[in-house]
Amino acid sequence: MVPFPDLDRAVEGADVVVALTSSARAVVEPRHLAAGGTVLGLGGGAEISAGVLTVADRFFVDDPGYAGVTGSVAAWLADGLPSDTLHTRLTGGLPAVAAGMLPGRTAPSQRILAVVQGLAARDVALATLALNRLDIR
């Protein structure tokens, strides 16, 4: 990993942006989710702007019930995003993607937003799955 003083420079050209913060304000904005890219939110703060949900073509969470308790999804709801809008935008659960029951991406240019707020064991399992599928060693 290489530290960057500026998020725009850090994510330039990135296929995957992983946000893991305790920030009380959004740091990942719609411009950070490029065509064909993925934003993965793992933190307990309000790290991802609700605008990212607006530009995402597909939106996944690990646990729909718990996603509204902490992290970005909870912040969106607290800021007035209607829960109906959230549920309408939700493509499905990450466990279904990991099990191969639901495709994560159906077209190369799709913008994917995934928020993982559940158990730490899921975080580790999903990270391992992502590394294996991306063939990163």
VOSEVO-772663 format. One line per field, with one value per atom (N, C-alpha, C, O): residue number from 1; chain; z, y, x. Coordinates in pm, whole numbers, m for minus. Atoms other than C-alpha are relative to their C-alpha. Last residue first. Layout:
k	NUM | ... .
c	A | ... .
Z	Z | ... .
Y	Y | ... .
X	X | ... .
This chain:
k	137 | 137 | 137 | 137 | 136 | 136 | 136 | 136 | 135 | 135 | 135 | 135 | 134 | 134 | 134 | 134 | 133 | 133 | 133 | 133 | 132 | 132 | 132 | 132 | 131 | 131 | 131 | 131 | 130 | 130 | 130 | 130 | 129 | 129 | 129 | 129 | 128 | 128 | 128 | 128 | 127 | 127 | 127 | 127 | 126 | 126 | 126 | 126 | 125 | 125 | 125 | 125 | 124 | 124 | 124 | 124 | 123 | 123 | 123 | 123 | 122 | 122 | 122 | 122 | 121 | 121 | 121 | 121 | 120 | 120 | 120 | 120 | 119 | 119 | 119 | 119 | 118 | 118 | 118 | 118 | 117 | 117 | 117 | 117 | 116 | 116 | 116 | 116 | 115 | 115 | 115 | 115 | 114 | 114 | 114 | 114 | 113 | 113 | 113 | 113 | 112 | 112 | 112 | 112 | 111 | 111 | 111 | 111 | 110 | 110 | 110 | 110 | 109 | 109 | 109 | 109 | 108 | 108 | 108 | 108 | 107 | 107 | 107 | 107 | 106 | 106 | 106 | 106 | 105 | 105 | 105 | 105 | 104 | 104 | 104 | 104 | 103 | 103 | 103 | 103 | 102 | 102 | 102 | 102 | 101 | 101 | 101 | 101 | 100 | 100 | 100 | 100 | 99 | 99 | 99 | 99 | 98 | 98 | 98 | 98 | 97 | 97 | 97 | 97 | 96 | 96 | 96 | 96 | 95 | 95 | 95 | 95 | 94 | 94 | 94 | 94 | 93 | 93 | 93 | 93 | 92 | 92 | 92 | 92 | 91 | 91 | 91 | 91 | 90 | 90 | 90 | 90 | 89 | 89 | 89 | 89 | 88 | 88 | 88 | 88 | 87 | 87 | 87 | 87 | 86 | 86 | 86 | 86 | 85 | 85 | 85 | 85 | 84 | 84 | 84 | 84 | 83 | 83 | 83 | 83 | 82 | 82 | 82 | 82 | 81 | 81 | 81 | 81 | 80 | 80 | 80 | 80 | 79 | 79 | 79 | 79 | 78 | 78 | 78 | 78 | 77 | 77 | 77 | 77 | 76 | 76 | 76 | 76 | 75 | 75 | 75 | 75 | 74 | 74 | 74 | 74 | 73 | 73 | 73 | 73 | 72 | 72 | 72 | 72 | 71 | 71 | 71 | 71 | 70 | 70 | 70 | 70 | 69 | 69 | 69 | 69 | 68 | 68 | 68 | 68 | 67 | 67 | 67 | 67 | 66 | 66 | 66 | 66 | 65 | 65 | 65 | 65 | 64 | 64 | 64 | 64 | 63 | 63 | 63 | 63 | 62 | 62 | 62 | 62 | 61 | 61 | 61 | 61 | 60 | 60 | 60 | 60 | 59 | 59 | 59 | 59 | 58 | 58 | 58 | 58 | 57 | 57 | 57 | 57 | 56 | 56 | 56 | 56 | 55 | 55 | 55 | 55 | 54 | 54 | 54 | 54 | 53 | 53 | 53 | 53 | 52 | 52 | 52 | 52 | 51 | 51 | 51 | 51 | 50 | 50 | 50 | 50 | 49 | 49 | 49 | 49 | 48 | 48 | 48 | 48 | 47 | 47 | 47 | 47 | 46 | 46 | 46 | 46 | 45 | 45 | 45 | 45 | 44 | 44 | 44 | 44 | 43 | 43 | 43 | 43 | 42 | 42 | 42 | 42 | 41 | 41 | 41 | 41 | 40 | 40 | 40 | 40 | 39 | 39 | 39 | 39 | 38 | 38 | 38 | 38 | 37 | 37 | 37 | 37 | 36 | 36 | 36 | 36 | 35 | 35 | 35 | 35 | 34 | 34 | 34 | 34 | 33 | 33 | 33 | 33 | 32 | 32 | 32 | 32 | 31 | 31 | 31 | 31 | 30 | 30 | 30 | 30 | 29 | 29 | 29 | 29 | 28 | 28 | 28 | 28 | 27 | 27 | 27 | 27 | 26 | 26 | 26 | 26 | 25 | 25 | 25 | 25 | 24 | 24 | 24 | 24 | 23 | 23 | 23 | 23 | 22 | 22 | 22 | 22 | 21 | 21 | 21 | 21 | 20 | 20 | 20 | 20 | 19 | 19 | 19 | 19 | 18 | 18 | 18 | 18 | 17 | 17 | 17 | 17 | 16 | 16 | 16 | 16 | 15 | 15 | 15 | 15 | 14 | 14 | 14 | 14 | 13 | 13 | 13 | 13 | 12 | 12 | 12 | 12 | 11 | 11 | 11 | 11 | 10 | 10 | 10 | 10 | 9 | 9 | 9 | 9 | 8 | 8 | 8 | 8 | 7 | 7 | 7 | 7 | 6 | 6 | 6 | 6 | 5 | 5 | 5 | 5 | 4 | 4 | 4 | 4 | 3 | 3 | 3 | 3 | 2 | 2 | 2 | 2 | 1 | 1 | 1 | 1 .
c	A | A | A | A | A | A | A | A | A | A | A | A | A | A | A | A | A | A | A | A | A | A | A | A | A | A | A | A | A | A | A | A | A | A | A | A | A | A | A | A | A | A | A | A | A | A | A | A | A | A | A | A | A | A | A | A | A | A | A | A | A | A | A | A | A | A | A | A | A | A | A | A | A | A | A | A | A | A | A | A | A | A | A | A | A | A | A | A | A | A | A | A | A | A | A | A | A | A | A | A | A | A | A | A | A | A | A | A | A | A | A | A | A | A | A | A | A | A | A | A | A | A | A | A | A | A | A | A | A | A | A | A | A | A | A | A | A | A | A | A | A | A | A | A | A | A | A | A | A | A | A | A | A | A | A | A | A | A | A | A | A | A | A | A | A | A | A | A | A | A | A | A | A | A | A | A | A | A | A | A | A | A | A | A | A | A | A | A | A | A | A | A | A | A | A | A | A | A | A | A | A | A | A | A | A | A | A | A | A | A | A | A | A | A | A | A | A | A | A | A | A | A | A | A | A | A | A | A | A | A | A | A | A | A | A | A | A | A | A | A | A | A | A | A | A | A | A | A | A | A | A | A | A | A | A | A | A | A | A | A | A | A | A | A | A | A | A | A | A | A | A | A | A | A | A | A | A | A | A | A | A | A | A | A | A | A | A | A | A | A | A | A | A | A | A | A | A | A | A | A | A | A | A | A | A | A | A | A | A | A | A | A | A | A | A | A | A | A | A | A | A | A | A | A | A | A | A | A | A | A | A | A | A | A | A | A | A | A | A | A | A | A | A | A | A | A | A | A | A | A | A | A | A | A | A | A | A | A | A | A | A | A | A | A | A | A | A | A | A | A | A | A | A | A | A | A | A | A | A | A | A | A | A | A | A | A | A | A | A | A | A | A | A | A | A | A | A | A | A | A | A | A | A | A | A | A | A | A | A | A | A | A | A | A | A | A | A | A | A | A | A | A | A | A | A | A | A | A | A | A | A | A | A | A | A | A | A | A | A | A | A | A | A | A | A | A | A | A | A | A | A | A | A | A | A | A | A | A | A | A | A | A | A | A | A | A | A | A | A | A | A | A | A | A | A | A | A | A | A | A | A | A | A | A | A | A | A | A | A | A | A | A | A | A | A | A | A | A | A | A | A | A | A | A | A | A | A | A | A | A | A | A | A | A | A | A | A | A | A | A | A | A | A | A | A | A | A | A | A | A | A | A | A | A | A | A | A | A | A | A | A | A | A | A | A | A | A | A .
Z	m99 | m416 | 70 | 158 | m64 | m618 | 106 | 190 | 14 | m850 | 50 | m16 | 70 | m864 | m27 | m95 | 131 | m782 | m80 | m203 | 84 | m505 | m139 | m239 | 37 | m358 | m92 | m189 | 96 | m368 | m46 | m165 | 126 | m201 | m107 | m220 | 57 | 69 | m135 | m230 | 46 | 130 | m65 | m168 | 124 | 144 | m56 | m177 | 105 | 401 | m134 | m237 | 35 | 615 | m116 | m210 | 62 | 614 | m48 | m161 | 137 | 680 | m74 | m191 | 73 | 987 | m146 | m235 | 47 | 1104 | m80 | m173 | m80 | 1128 | m61 | m183 | m85 | 952 | 76 | 116 | m139 | 818 | 98 | 219 | m89 | 460 | 144 | 185 | m138 | 212 | 89 | 94 | m97 | m159 | 139 | 159 | m137 | m437 | 92 | 83 | m110 | m794 | 133 | 157 | m123 | m1104 | 115 | 128 | m117 | m1417 | 117 | 140 | m37 | m1718 | 125 | 168 | m41 | m1753 | 48 | 131 | 115 | m1756 | 47 | 160 | 120 | m1525 | m128 | m238 | 113 | m1210 | m121 | m147 | m54 | m871 | m108 | m83 | 58 | m1015 | 63 | 87 | 53 | m774 | m60 | 7 | 26 | m663 | m66 | m123 | 142 | m690 | m39 | m151 | 24 | m316 | m148 | m186 | m35 | m277 | m29 | m64 | 102 | m462 | 25 | m67 | 123 | m244 | m114 | m199 | m12 | 70 | m127 | m166 | 34 | m62 | 20 | m57 | m108 | m42 | m49 | m144 | m73 | m311 | 106 | 138 | 98 | m569 | 70 | 23 | m42 | m314 | m103 | m132 | 59 | m491 | 32 | m39 | 145 | m415 | m69 | m170 | 36 | m53 | m151 | m207 | m29 | m4 | m47 | m113 | 103 | m172 | 17 | m81 | 125 | 50 | m113 | m195 | 0 | 356 | m125 | m172 | m33 | 269 | m8 | m100 | 114 | 280 | 36 | 137 | 64 | 557 | m125 | m188 | 74 | 697 | m83 | m153 | m99 | 956 | m67 | m12 | m58 | 672 | 101 | 103 | 104 | 485 | 55 | 31 | 16 | 805 | m105 | m87 | m117 | 880 | m11 | 23 | 20 | 526 | 115 | 93 | 100 | 570 | m18 | m26 | 127 | 891 | m94 | m54 | m9 | 1169 | m140 | m235 | m140 | 1233 | 13 | 102 | m43 | 883 | 141 | 187 | 78 | 754 | 42 | 34 | m74 | 1037 | m73 | m9 | m129 | 885 | 74 | 128 | 15 | 527 | 132 | 144 | m90 | 620 | m4 | 62 | m53 | 371 | 84 | 81 | m141 | 160 | 48 | m12 | m82 | m218 | 145 | 171 | m140 | m461 | 82 | 75 | m84 | m841 | 142 | 162 | 79 | m1097 | 79 | 57 | 8 | m851 | m83 | m71 | 126 | m933 | m17 | m126 | 115 | m670 | m132 | m229 | 21 | m407 | m125 | m200 | 60 | m449 | m27 | m129 | 144 | m386 | m72 | m189 | 58 | m42 | m150 | m221 | 28 | 38 | m57 | m130 | 141 | 172 | m14 | 56 | 96 | 497 | m146 | m224 | 113 | 746 | m122 | m186 | 11 | 1003 | m122 | m192 | m85 | 1099 | m4 | 65 | m126 | 819 | 74 | 22 | m113 | 557 | 135 | 238 | m129 | 246 | 114 | 125 | m108 | m87 | 133 | 169 | m129 | m391 | 106 | 104 | m120 | m717 | 118 | 139 | m131 | m1063 | 111 | 93 | m15 | m1417 | 134 | 158 | 80 | m1470 | 9 | m11 | 145 | m1193 | m69 | m7 | 53 | m836 | m152 | m212 | m33 | m685 | m49 | m42 | 97 | m860 | 24 | m64 | 127 | m656 | m102 | m176 | 73 | m329 | m132 | m173 | 134 | m76 | m67 | m17 | 67 | 226 | m141 | m225 | 120 | 383 | m57 | m69 | 124 | 731 | m118 | m108 | m25 | 1083 | m124 | m127 | 30 | 974 | 27 | m3 | m103 | 1142 | m18 | 77 | m85 | 835 | 114 | 118 | m135 | 615 | 96 | 134 | m103 | 255 | 135 | 156 | m128 | m13 | 103 | 125 | m106 | m369 | 128 | 137 | m129 | m642 | 99 | 115 | 28 | m1012 | 127 | 122 | m82 | m936 | m46 | m78 | 73 | m1217 | 77 | 26 | 145 | m987 | m68 | m39 | 68 | m640 | m152 | m223 | m46 | m453 | m81 | m108 | 58 | m655 | 35 | m46 | 145 | m570 | m70 | m163 | 41 | m210 | m152 | m211 | 70 | m153 | m55 | m131 | m77 | 87 | m54 | 9 | 84 | m55 | 86 | 170 | m54 | 138 | m98 | m160 | 7 | m71 | 56 | 9 | 0 | 0 | 0 | 55 .
Y	74 | m1272 | 91 | 46 | m86 | m1118 | m81 | m145 | 63 | m1352 | 91 | 107 | m99 | m1117 | m53 | 11 | m25 | m1412 | 102 | 95 | 119 | m1528 | 24 | m17 | 20 | m1182 | m119 | m112 | m105 | m1121 | m16 | m5 | 31 | m1456 | 102 | 65 | 116 | m1386 | m37 | m64 | m50 | m1040 | m112 | m93 | m73 | m1191 | 55 | 57 | 94 | m1450 | 71 | 22 | 78 | m1195 | m96 | m108 | m92 | m955 | m76 | m57 | m22 | m1241 | 92 | 70 | 123 | m1339 | 11 | m39 | m10 | m979 | m123 | m113 | 64 | m1016 | 13 | 9 | 114 | m776 | m50 | 27 | m47 | m425 | m115 | m92 | 116 | m501 | 52 | 113 | m43 | m240 | m123 | m195 | 107 | m315 | 51 | 107 | m46 | m59 | m115 | m173 | 85 | m176 | 68 | 116 | m53 | 44 | m77 | m83 | m28 | m153 | 51 | 8 | m142 | m117 | 34 | 149 | m50 | m487 | 145 | 180 | m68 | m601 | 63 | 112 | 62 | m844 | 67 | 20 | m93 | m776 | m73 | m188 | m130 | m939 | 107 | 220 | m60 | m1228 | 135 | 216 | m130 | m1397 | 61 | 66 | 1 | m1761 | 129 | 132 | 19 | m1794 | m3 | m40 | 139 | m1851 | m28 | m141 | 88 | m1528 | m146 | m224 | m22 | m1336 | m97 | m163 | 62 | m1486 | 16 | m73 | 146 | m1403 | m72 | m174 | 49 | m1046 | m151 | m214 | 23 | m985 | m53 | m131 | 125 | m836 | m8 | 90 | 109 | m562 | m134 | m223 | 120 | m299 | m111 | m156 | m1 | 20 | m127 | m158 | 3 | m41 | m9 | m79 | 136 | m128 | m15 | m121 | 91 | 197 | m141 | m206 | m26 | 402 | m95 | m150 | 57 | 242 | 18 | m72 | 142 | 319 | m69 | m166 | 89 | 687 | m147 | m187 | 87 | 870 | m93 | m163 | m16 | 1127 | m83 | m69 | m127 | 1192 | 16 | 116 | m108 | 916 | 137 | 229 | 3 | 671 | 112 | 177 | m43 | 771 | 6 | 102 | m146 | 750 | 52 | 157 | m62 | 398 | 152 | 220 | 19 | 293 | 63 | 130 | m91 | 446 | m12 | 89 | m23 | 270 | 90 | 163 | m68 | 134 | 22 | m45 | m29 | 8 | 82 | 166 | m124 | 15 | 42 | 146 | m110 | m245 | 135 | 238 | m63 | m476 | 119 | 208 | m51 | m561 | 77 | 186 | m118 | m588 | 59 | 181 | 27 | m821 | 122 | 222 | 135 | m850 | m39 | m153 | m5 | m553 | m144 | m236 | 121 | m517 | 33 | 123 | m31 | m233 | m125 | m186 | 114 | m260 | 32 | 86 | 81 | 21 | m119 | m165 | 144 | 265 | m72 | m45 | 31 | 634 | m148 | m192 | m51 | 700 | m38 | m69 | 90 | 480 | 40 | m45 | 119 | 684 | m103 | m172 | m21 | 996 | m118 | m142 | 59 | 857 | 20 | m52 | m93 | 945 | m75 | m172 | m2 | 666 | 92 | 76 | m19 | 703 | 14 | 72 | m45 | 755 | 23 | 127 | m142 | 556 | 26 | m65 | m26 | 188 | 144 | 182 | m73 | 93 | 22 | m2 | 92 | m182 | 70 | 4 | m68 | m3 | m100 | m187 | 93 | m160 | 75 | 118 | m61 | 65 | m98 | m140 | 46 | m125 | 83 | 105 | 4 | m8 | m50 | m68 | 127 | m83 | m18 | m119 | 104 | 282 | m127 | m124 | m7 | 475 | m109 | m208 | 128 | 507 | 7 | 54 | 104 | 786 | m138 | m233 | m5 | 1060 | m108 | m135 | 65 | 953 | m1 | m99 | m72 | 1051 | m71 | m159 | 59 | 853 | 62 | 51 | m29 | 1070 | m58 | m11 | 78 | 1094 | 44 | 164 | m60 | 1247 | m87 | m163 | m47 | 1105 | 65 | 99 | m140 | 908 | 33 | m46 | m32 | 571 | 145 | 208 | m116 | 443 | 4 | m74 | 58 | 138 | 111 | 127 | m103 | 234 | m69 | m147 | 54 | m6 | 112 | 174 | m95 | 129 | m58 | m82 | 25 | m134 | 105 | 130 | 82 | m82 | m23 | m36 | 120 | 204 | m73 | m11 | 123 | 441 | m128 | m236 | m19 | 744 | m131 | m185 | 93 | 618 | 13 | m62 | 139 | 768 | m97 | m209 | 56 | 1089 | m147 | m227 | 1 | 1169 | m60 | m140 | 118 | 1061 | m6 | m114 | m45 | 1318 | m123 | m200 | m109 | 1282 | 43 | 123 | m118 | 939 | 109 | 81 | m108 | 646 | 118 | 154 | m126 | 354 | 108 | 122 | m117 | 0 | 124 | 125 .
X	m76 | m94 | 97 | 171 | m101 | m372 | 71 | 7 | m130 | m564 | 113 | 215 | m84 | m863 | 140 | 220 | 61 | m1090 | 80 | 84 | m11 | m858 | m57 | 2 | m141 | m816 | 18 | 93 | m36 | m1191 | 144 | 173 | 67 | m1266 | 40 | 70 | m70 | m1008 | m59 | 15 | m130 | m1154 | 80 | 144 | 22 | m1503 | 130 | 150 | 38 | m1395 | m19 | 27 | m118 | m1212 | m32 | 47 | m96 | m1504 | 122 | 168 | 44 | m1744 | 96 | 127 | m33 | m1542 | m44 | 24 | m138 | m1563 | 42 | 122 | m103 | m1939 | 139 | 154 | 28 | m2164 | 120 | 207 | 6 | m2115 | m18 | m30 | m13 | m2009 | 5 | 104 | m22 | m2127 | m5 | m105 | 25 | m2096 | 36 | 144 | m16 | m2128 | m35 | m144 | 48 | m2072 | 29 | 140 | m58 | m2047 | m63 | m185 | 83 | m2128 | 83 | 196 | m5 | m1897 | m80 | m81 | m132 | m1815 | 3 | 86 | m59 | m2181 | 131 | 139 | 58 | m2363 | 48 | 16 | m5 | m2161 | m57 | m22 | m39 | m2204 | m4 | m45 | m121 | m2399 | 29 | m61 | 36 | m2639 | 126 | 229 | 143 | m2634 | m49 | m159 | 24 | m2256 | m146 | m180 | 41 | m2215 | m27 | m56 | m113 | m2016 | m32 | 57 | m104 | m2287 | 115 | 163 | 50 | m2563 | 101 | 114 | m11 | m2360 | m48 | 10 | m134 | m2321 | 14 | 86 | m95 | m2694 | 133 | 138 | 6 | m2908 | 106 | 174 | m1 | m2956 | m14 | m86 | m72 | m3056 | m14 | m125 | m134 | m3170 | 80 | 176 | 16 | m3538 | 135 | 149 | 40 | m3455 | m20 | 7 | m112 | m3263 | m34 | 47 | m101 | m3533 | 116 | 167 | 53 | m3798 | 100 | 118 | m36 | m3579 | m54 | 6 | 113 | m3614 | 42 | 113 | 27 | m3280 | m115 | m108 | 129 | m3323 | m24 | m129 | 3 | m2976 | m127 | m142 | 7 | m3024 | m8 | m68 | 134 | m3099 | m19 | m124 | 94 | m2786 | m141 | m215 | m13 | m2579 | m97 | m158 | 65 | m2709 | 5 | m92 | 144 | m2611 | m78 | m179 | 55 | m2266 | m150 | m220 | m67 | m2173 | m76 | m167 | m128 | m2391 | 58 | 18 | m32 | m2744 | 129 | 140 | 62 | m2890 | 33 | m15 | m58 | m2646 | m58 | 10 | m108 | m2756 | 61 | 116 | 47 | m3091 | 108 | 83 | 86 | m2966 | m49 | m59 | 112 | m2677 | m93 | m64 | m12 | m2392 | m120 | m164 | m39 | m2490 | 13 | m41 | 7 | m2506 | 36 | 115 | m27 | m2574 | m26 | m133 | 39 | m2564 | 47 | 156 | 93 | m2556 | m52 | m164 | m30 | m2404 | m106 | m226 | m69 | m2453 | 32 | 67 | 73 | m2723 | 67 | m2 | 113 | m2561 | m77 | m124 | m59 | m2244 | m109 | m106 | m9 | m2452 | 63 | 34 | 121 | m2533 | m3 | m72 | 110 | m2172 | m120 | m104 | 42 | m1951 | m121 | m221 | m109 | m1755 | m39 | 35 | 83 | m2037 | 88 | 77 | 36 | m1845 | m87 | m130 | 115 | m1832 | m45 | m140 | m14 | m1601 | m131 | m240 | m16 | m1617 | m4 | m13 | 1 | m1739 | 4 | m83 | 31 | m1641 | 13 | 122 | m28 | m1650 | m49 | m165 | 70 | m1626 | 43 | 163 | m65 | m1528 | m90 | m211 | m70 | m1643 | 66 | 132 | 66 | m1730 | 83 | 205 | m16 | m1557 | m82 | m121 | 50 | m1678 | m2 | m99 | m97 | m1463 | m42 | 36 | m109 | m1665 | 105 | 187 | 34 | m1969 | 115 | 129 | 104 | m1797 | m29 | 47 | 11 | m1594 | m123 | m235 | m127 | m1504 | 2 | 79 | m33 | m1847 | 134 | 162 | 50 | m1852 | 44 | 140 | 135 | m1825 | m60 | m178 | 30 | m1521 | m146 | m236 | 99 | m1463 | m44 | m91 | m23 | m1285 | m102 | m197 | 3 | m1244 | 36 | 152 | 10 | m1316 | m16 | m109 | 45 | m1196 | 4 | 108 | m27 | m1179 | m58 | m178 | 65 | m1157 | 46 | 166 | 118 | m1080 | m81 | m204 | 24 | m844 | m127 | m228 | m30 | m742 | m26 | 0 | m8 | m733 | 44 | 151 | 90 | m821 | 3 | m64 | m16 | m526 | m85 | m41 | m122 | m519 | 15 | 61 | 18 | m882 | 123 | 107 | 76 | m822 | m20 | m15 | 120 | m548 | m73 | m16 | 58 | m252 | m137 | m206 | 22 | m173 | m62 | m146 | 85 | m26 | m8 | 92 | m71 | 107 | m92 | m205 | 83 | 0 | 88 | 198 .
